[in-house]
Amino acid sequence: MDALRTLFDSELGYVVLLFGLFVVPRVLLRWRIPTAVTSFGLGTAAAIGFDLFDHNETLHLLASFGIVALFLFAGLEVDLLALRRHAVILGQHLAIRVGLIALVAFIATHAFSLDPRPGILFAIAILIPSTGFILDSLPSFGLDPDEQFWVKGKAIATEILALVLLFVVLQSTSFSRFGLATLALGSLIAILPPIFRLFAVRIAPWAPKSEFAFLLMMAVVVAYATRALGVYYLVGAFVVGIAARRFREALPAMASERMLHAVEVFASFFAPFYFFVAGTRMRAEDFTPEALLYGVGLAVVVLPIRMGAVMLHRRAALGETARRSIRVAVPMLPTLVFTLVLAGILRDQFALPSTLFGALIVYTLLNTILPGLVLGTPVPTYDAPELPPAGADALPRFSSDAAPLVRE
């Protein structure tokens, strides 16, 4: 065991790790195991089986780059004009999701003896889809343009709702804390446009092809700032992506296809480290038979409810058949990032019992594997963003210029 630790403390050990993260997950795709799940499993095996990589600062830095790039990519996909154009349908979807969160939080607080705040976080962890990974892997699901449009729209709207709820719940320990945190976050968001404008006017003309480095560093800085506010990296990177997209008229390269491709490549390299590091935080006591049973039980009960809510809403609002609406509901099932993040917050800040922590992990692994099995398509990787193919056959991006092809 000591020899193994010595190996992984050396340069050769990092080479072996790189091979494991970039080759082994691809090999296991033939058994329909998403690469993100494999990376997570490798991290779990390293921690539980060999006690490796505990508090490795290098891996934590690489993992931070991965999660920041993925949520930056998701933010760059957001078109607020498109969300406003379909505000009625999306508003109904969000109202249903808020109702489900309230119901699940109420049940969790009573069934598991949780306080209201951790009860709400528990509900968010099992109900909110991981938009970045859903958007990144949409081409793998074999959806038509209309289905892609609605999956994107609903996933993005739900993620915005979740980030707002996450901020409110974590900062609601007192009115003063909530007020100061809101002021700090609002100020952070307010200064982004002037910074982008300054870059476009004063720097970009004399520093060609510097947009990617600037955008990435902005995402990292703002992500660390929001983490200091207690809302993890997700909010900061996502907000920078939205701001960059809204600024594309003044600096088109900031949210161009080339920029998205650059962020895509960056994320595909660093995202596996995030899932690996998340796996190294697991402990053997998190996966007791009781935790496994609870996790499977959550999947059996919650996943049909989540799918049914989307399908019934689309039936009532758009007149869709069950066969068509399930193709929108199933891709929205994965909760991988939100569950991993919130499970960590619940354990670290609210002393969530190991049984419930392990149940959340089992639940999110199951709902991440499920979409590829149900839709019968190639397994989405969830850690390598995929842009639609270029050319005439490319699928439309989620934008205000692409109205959904709603069937009468």
N, C-alpha and C positions, 0 to 999 in steps of 0.2 A: 504493500500500500504506500509506503514511504517512497519507493522507487517511482511509483505512478505519479505521486504528487510532484516529485522532482522533475519528471518528464514534462508535466504540464505547466511547470513554472519556467520552462526553457523555451527558446525560439522554436525548437522542433515540436514542442507540445502545442504551440499555437498553429503550426502548420497542420498537425494532425486534427486539431479542432476545426480549422477551415475546411479540410477535406470532409470531415464528418458532417458539417452544417450544409455544405453545398453539393455533396455527392449522395450521401446516404438518403436524405429525404426524397431526392429524385428517383432513386432506385425503388423506394417503397410506394411511389405513386401507382405502380402497377396493381397494388392491392387496395387502391382507392383510399389511401391515407394522405390527407393534405400535408404539404410540406411544413406548414406552420405547426401542425400537431406533432409531426416527427421531431422538429427542432425543440419543441417544448418537452417531448418525451426524453430526448437526449439530455437536456438539462436536468430533468428530474432524476434520470438514472445516474448522472454524474454526481448529483448532490446526495441522493439517498444511498446509492450503492457504493460510492467510492469517496464520498466527502470531499469532492473537488470543487474548485472555483467559488468557494465561500467568500463573499465580499471582495471579489476581484474588480478593482476600480477600472481597469482597462476595458473589461467586458461591459461594465455598467455604462461607460462612456459610449461605446459602440452601440449598445442597446438604446441609449437615449437618442442617438442619431437616427436609428431605425424608426422609433415611434414618432419622432418629430417629422421625418420625411413622409411617413404614411399619412399623418393628419394634415400636413401641408398639401399633399396631393389631393386629399379629400376637400380641403378648403378651396383649392384652385378649381374644383369641379362645380362649385356652388354658383348658381345664377339666380340672384334674388328676384330679378324680373320674372323669371319663370315661376318661382314660388308664389309670387303675388298674382300672376295670371290664373293660377289654379288654387287660389287661397281657400275657396269654399270646400273643395274635396279634401285638401290637405288639412284644413282646420278641423273637419269632421274626423279625419284620421287621428289627429293629435288629441282631440277631445276623448276619443275612445281609448287612446293609449294612457292618458292621464287617469281616466276612470279605472283602468286595469292596474296602474301603479298604486292608486289609492286602495283598491281592493286587496291586492297582494301584500301591500305594506301592513294593512290592518290584520290580515291573516297571519303574517310573519311575526308581528309584535305579540300576538296572543299565543300562537302555536309554539314559538321558539323563545318566548320570554325576552324579546328584544325591546329596547327603547324606541320611541318613534323615529328618531333620526337614523339609527342603523336599520330600522325596519324599512324606511323609504329607500335607503341605499341598496338594501337586499333586493327590493322590488325592481329598482333600476337595473341591477346587475343581471337579472334573469329576463327582463322584458325589452331592453333597448338593444337593437342590432348594432353591430360594429360597422358603421357606414364606410369607413376607409377601406376595409377589406372586402365589403360587398361591392363597392364601386370598382375597386382594383381588379376584381375577378369576374365582373359581369360578362365579358366576352366568353367565358368558359361555360356559362349556363345555357347557351343556345337560345336566348330569348329574342323575340322580334323587336323592332324599334319601339313600338307602343309599350310593350312590356318593360323594356329597358327604361323608357322614360319614367314610368310610374314607380318602378323599383328605386330609381335614383331619387326622384322627387320625395317619395315617402321616407326613404332612408335618411336623406339629408335633413328634412324637416324634423324627423324624430331625433336625430343627433343634436340638432340645435336645442330642442326641448330638453334633452337629457343633460346637456352641458349647463344649461340655465339651472335646472333642478339640482345638479351636482354642486354648483357654486352656492346656491341658496342654502342647501342642507349643511354643507361643510362650514359655512360662515355664519350660521344662525345661532351660535352659542350666546350671543348678546346683540342688542341693537347697535351698540357702538362698534363692535367688531364687524357686523354686517355692513354698516354705513361706511366705515373706513375701507373695507375691502371692495365695496362697490365703487367708491370714489377712485381707488387705486386702479381697478380694472378699467373703469370708464376713461380715466386719464391715459392709460396705456393704449386703449383702442383709438382715442382721439389723436394721439401724436403719430400714429402710423401713416396717415395720408400725407402730412407735411414731410415726413422722412422719405417716403417714396418720391414725392415731388422734388425734394432736394437732390435725391440721387439722380432722378431723370434729367434735371437741369444742370447740375454742377459736376456730376461724376461720370455718368454714362457716356456723354459725348466724347470724353477724353479717355475712357477706359472701355473699349469695345469688348463685348462678350463677358462682361463682368456681372451681368444680371443674375446668373445662377448662383454665384458665390454670395452676392448681396442678399438674394432672397433666402437662401439657406441659412445664412448667419442671422438674418432677422428672425427667422422662424426659431432658431435655437435660442437666441437671446430672449425673445418674448415667451417662449415655452418655459425657460427656466424662471422667468419673472412670475408667470402664472403658477408655477409649481411652488414658488416661495409664498404665494397667496393661499396655498392650500388646495388648489384645484388641478394639480398634476400638470403634465406637459400638454395634454390634449387640447385644452382651450387655446393656449397661446399659438401653437402651430396652426390650428384650424382658423383662427382669426387672421393670422398673417396671410394665409392662402386666400381667404375671402377678400381682404384688402388689396392684395395683388391683382386679383381678377377684376375688381372694380376700377383699378387704375390702368387697365390695359389700353385705354384710349390714349393716354398721355405717353405710355411706354409699352407698345404692343408686345415687345419681346418678353415682358414680365409674365404673361399668362398665355404665351403662344404654344403651339403644338410641340415645338422644339424644347421649350422650357418644361412642359409636362413630361416629355420623354426623358429629359435629364433628371428630373425628380424621380421619375419611375425607375430609372437605372440605379440611382442612388439608394432609393428605398429597397429595391430588390437585393442589394448587397447587404445593407445593414439590418433590415427587418428580422432575418433569422436570428441575429444576436439578441434581439428583444425577447423573442420567444424562448430562446435557450436560457437567458438570464432569468426569465420568469419561472422556468422549470427548476433552476437551481435554488429557488426560494421554497420549494416544496419540502415537506418532512414526512417521514414514514407514518407518523400518527395522523396525517391528514387523509390517509386512504384506508381507514378501517372498514370492515364489512358494513358497519352502520352508515358510514359516509357514502360508500358506493351505493347502498340501497337508497339513501335519500337522494343522491344525484340522479339515479335512474328514475326514481319516483317523480322528481321535478320534471325530467324530460317527458315522461309519459303523461303527466297532467298539464304542464304549462305549454308545451309545444303545440298540441292540438288547439288549445285556447287561443294562442297567438295566431296560428294559421286561420282558425275559424273567424276571429275578429276581422282580419283583413278580407277574407272571402265574403263574409256577410255584408260588410260595408260596401265592397265593390258590387255585390249583387244588388243592394238597395240603391246605391248612388249611380251606378253605370249600367246596370242591367246585364252584367257579365254572367256567363255560365260558370259553374264550379270548375270545370276542366280548364278554363282560361284563367280564372282568378287564382287558382292554386299555383300557377306559374309565376305570379307576382308575390304570393305569400311565402313560398318556400325559400327563395333567395334571401329573404329578410330574416331568416331564422338565426344565423350565426351571431353570437354575442361575444366572441372570443376576447377582444381587447377590453371592452367595458367590464366584462366579468372578471378578467385577470386584475385590472386596475382596482375595481371596487372591492374585490375579495381581499386584496392586499390592504386597502384602506380600512376595511372592516376589521381585519385581524390586528393591524398595527394601532389603530386609533380607538377602536371600540371593543377590542378583546373578543372578537367573534370566536366561538368554540371551534375546535379543529374539525369536528364532525360536519358542521355547516360549511366551513371553509372548503373542506374536501368535496362536499356535495356540490358546491358551486363549480368547482373545477371539473368534476365528472360531467355535470350538466352542460357546461360550455364546450367540452370536447365532443360530446355527443351531437350537439346542435351544429357544430362546425363540420362534422363529417356527413351529416344527413342530406344537405341539398344536392350534392352530386349523386347520391344514391337514389333519391326520389325522382330527380329530373332525368336520370340516365345519361348524364353528360360527363365529359372528362372532369376529373376531380379538380376543383379550384385550389390553387396553392395557398391563397390568403396571405402570402408574404412576398409576392412579386407582382406589383401593379401591372395591369395590362391595358394598354390603350387600344381602341378599336383600330382595325387595319386601315391603312391608307388606301385611297383610290376610290373608284366608283362604287364599290361594294361596301364601303365603310358604313358602319352604323352611326346614326346621328348622336351627337353629344347632347347632354341635358342642357338646353338653352332655351331662351325665350322665343327663338325663331323656329323651334321644332314642336309644333302642337301635337298632342297625343292623338293617335288614330283611334278614338273611342268608337266602339261598335254600337250601333243603335239596337 
